[in-house]
Every structure is written in C-alpha cells, then in structure tokens.
Amino acid sequence: MTKRTGRRRIMHLAASFFSIIVFLFLVGSSGYLLLSHPKTPLPDHWNPLRDLTVTAPVTLVTKFQLNRALADEAQCRATLSEAGVTFSRMEDLVIDQNCGISGRGELSGLVSTRVRGVETRCTTALRLAMWEHHVVQPAARDVLGTDVRALRHLGSYNCRRMRTAQGQDGRWSSHATADSVDIAGVDLADGRTLSLLQDWNATGPDAAFLRRIGQGACDWFRVVLSPNFNRLHADHFHLQGPGWGYCR
Ligand SMILES: [Zn+2]
C-alpha cells in the first residue's frame, strides 16, 4: 500500500464516520421532535414523553408511563382524578420506619366500579385502577357477558409483620405501608356476587373469570398471591405493588 492510498483510505473512513454521526443526529433529533412537538401525530399512549391515561389502550410505552406516574405523587393523583377514580386526599400517616402511608388517600371508586372506602396509598390505587379497567372489566364482559359493579376488598393498610403458612415471619408486610390490597371478590351487574372462597375451585365461567383476573393482575402488580399459593390466601388475591416479581 502506497502512502497516498493509505491516506485516501483514512479520509474515506473519516468521511463515512462523519456521515454516520450526522445521520444518527438527524434520526435522534427528528425522533425527539416527533415525540415532543405539541402537534405530534403520535398518539399520547404511544408517546413515552406524555403522561399516563388510565383508560387509554395499553401499548409498549404504557409501563414506562405508569412507572413515571408511580414515582411522582402529584402525577399519580392527577392521573387518578382524570380517570374519574375517587381517591380523596388524606394527610400522610407517619408511625415509624416500618409502618405508615405516604401518598395517602381514601379510595371509594375506580374507573367504573365501586369500592367500599379503603385507606391506601396513591400507587396502590393507580395499579388497582389499571387492573380494573384493563383486566377485570374486559374479562367480565368476555367470560360472563356482564359488567363488574363493585370490587370487594379486605383492606390495604395494616401495620403488621408478614404471615406465612408456617406462622409469623420476622419481616414486615407490604400492608404495613399500604403497598398491597387484598381483593376477596366482585359484585356483578347481573346481581350476583363471586367470591374467591366460594368460586375459585368451581368449574365453569365463574371460576374461569376469577382465574383470568388473578393471572391478569400480574401485569399491574409485581407480587400476586391467589388461593393457589397457600391456605392463607384461600379467600383473597394479595395484590402488591413493589417486589421481586411473583405471580401465583
Ligand atoms: Zn395481602
């Protein structure tokens, strides 16, 4: 290789490197413009820079939007209120380092179902609203041909340690910070009530519906324990926001 062809090759490499940088810059900035422009043609539920709307269709960016709303109490409350969820603000409950509720409120209605008033934190209410709207109602319509009128719960906040089938565990329960809620069943628009205790082990559409909403809860909560887990959960789903990911 002569000196001149060597230099030409270096020039050529530098030119292609430069054009790749320019290309990436153009793609990046037009991508950013597409996302951030106020009149972008991209729908909000496909735009990671936009805030979560509970009732919008679920897309690849929904989890990303949800995580942002979960991390910001003001946004969490605004998202619930926009969706028509009744979550009345309460002062934070401060007990000690193990127990208390931050982002506290009283939840008494989700997007389209009633809930007997329950004190919980905003993040738990938001996950519950996503589950209700995207899992529970569609499953009721598909499997049972009716709507869910109310969710029956067994409470959220409880300053206690974890319970296991072997007895009490030393660790604190996620209920001690209202990061969980226990759901016992549903009231249907056709006047019937389904409970995990009575209907989980049955055959037919009622049990199929309960199994489907239990499985679907894993999309919106990191830890979900059903009657399949152990006898302590025979009468409820334990739906827990934070955790390592466990669905049973
Ligand atoms: Zn629980």
Residues whose N, C-alpha, C, O or C-beta is under 5 A from the ligand:
A	BS01	ZN	S180 V181 D182 H238
